[in-house]
Amino acid sequence: MKTDASTTPRALATEAVHAGREDLAALGVHAPPLDLSTTYPSYDSRAEAARIDEFATTGAQPDGPPIYARLDNPTTARFESALARLEGAGSAVAFASGMAALTAVLLVRSSMGLRHVVAVRPLYGCSDHLLNAGLLGTEVTWVDPAGIADAIRPDTGLVMVETPANPTLAEVDIRAVAQACGSVPLLVDNTFATPVLQRPVEHGARIVLHSATKYLGGHGDVMGGVVACDEEFARLLRQVRFATGGVLHPLAGYLLLRGLSTLPVRVRAASATAAELARRLAADPRVAKVHYPKVGGAMVAFDVHGDPHAVIAGVRLITPAVSLGSVDSLIQHPASISHRIVAEGDRRTAGVSDRLLRMSVGLEDTEDLWRDLCGALSAAGPAEVAGSAGSARTEGGIVRSLHSAGL
Ligand SMILES: *Cc1c(COP(=O)(O)O)cnc(C)c1O
């Protein structure tokens, strides 16, 4: 859905609860209606044919009543409109998942003959895999941010970065990278920072991708993806979405719109806790290295001296599970789970060590989380620096973790 650029800009917290809901009072309702229709009646098939032609040629969201749920849904359109507003983008197009959203972006570019992608590691494991496997007929060149300009070819259709990146929380300078891209569109996966902490369009990114499954939904109960971009690119994405069918379910659209209303509050509260946990972990002798981004956020990653699998097995309050961005805290071992699909050598060069754990900090009390983490870290064995009775157990931990990494 296109946003109304003539509206006076309002603060993010205000947009979060009002964007996408502007017409509700006129409709005489307070909560957004949930429209589950798959099809819509029309007694004028000439007019409907003209509207279908219009969509096929322009990709503009058809005016008037919807036609078919793969083309258009009013509940999902509310979420799209709100997310575009939060990201400061002209439009947004929602998909069934973050991976469906990335797929559509790649198909838009490769259908124009622009099959080459320049990307910076690390990326989310499945994004890395989708590019590296060339499943969609794309070819990828992996570079450091400084190598982007040199890697661009005449057939380069996209530059892709994630910042902070999953799972190491490595950051790239979006403005510098956008400059290096020249006329090639820059896609920034903004799943970790969310528009609360970072709005990549303001720094020159043309395409902003979200796994809406994470912070936008925020409660671990809805899967979705969304691309915020200019209306010109959104039109191409809608056409690909219609052709390939990776649409967001309207109930998911409803839940995502509801999730957006608390996004600023959730992200700020969880980030404050995450920053405090990062400080404590950095001072803990059982922890080798802490990764916490300058932009902040609710994700913390850390390398342990002991057995990372024992930490996962040792948590009681924190849930040992993949995914992130929920109201409750989750922890996982990227080399085993989220980045398992990335070849071991590529994981290593991306800085994903076998000792790395990634924690998604939720809204629990800081002291309760710290107590749980401390208990789990103790279960992983003492720091190697101890050099005493504990070291044998620590070595056992290393061997176990190498085995589980496929060595
Ligand atoms: C989870 C994730 C994705 C993929 O999203 P799905 O909704 O699981 O398809 C993409 N990028 C990042 C950074 C993610 O964390």
The ligand as an SDF file (V2000), in Angstrom:
LIG
                    3D

 15 15  0  0  0  0  0  0  0  0999 V2000
   15.1730  -15.3260   10.3190 C   0  0  0  0  0  0  0  0  0  0  0  0
   15.9000  -14.4260    9.4100 C   0  0  0  0  0  0  0  0  0  0  0  0
   15.6360  -14.4110    8.0330 C   0  0  0  0  0  0  0  0  0  0  0  0
   14.6640  -15.3790    7.3950 C   0  0  0  0  0  0  0  0  0  0  0  0
   13.3590  -15.0950    7.7820 O   0  0  0  0  0  0  0  0  0  0  0  0
   12.1740  -16.2100    7.8640 P   0  0  0  0  0  0  0  0  0  0  0  0
   11.0220  -15.3910    8.3110 O   0  0  0  0  0  0  0  0  0  0  0  0
   12.6240  -17.2530    8.8320 O   0  0  0  0  0  0  0  0  0  0  0  0
   12.0250  -16.7480    6.4870 O   0  0  0  0  0  0  0  0  0  0  0  0
   16.3050  -13.4880    7.2430 C   0  0  0  0  0  0  0  0  0  0  0  0
   17.1940  -12.6360    7.7680 N   0  0  0  0  0  0  0  0  0  0  0  0
   17.4940  -12.6260    9.0900 C   0  0  0  0  0  0  0  0  0  0  0  0
   18.5040  -11.6640    9.6160 C   0  0  0  0  0  0  0  0  0  0  0  0
   16.8580  -13.5190    9.9490 C   0  0  0  0  0  0  0  0  0  0  0  0
   17.1710  -13.5230   11.2510 O   0  0  0  0  0  0  0  0  0  0  0  0
  1  2  1  0
  2  3  1  0
  2 14  2  0
  3  4  1  0
  3 10  2  0
  4  5  1  0
  5  6  1  0
  6  7  2  0
  6  8  1  0
  6  9  1  0
 10 11  1  0
 11 12  2  0
 12 13  1  0
 12 14  1  0
 14 15  1  0
M  END
$$$$
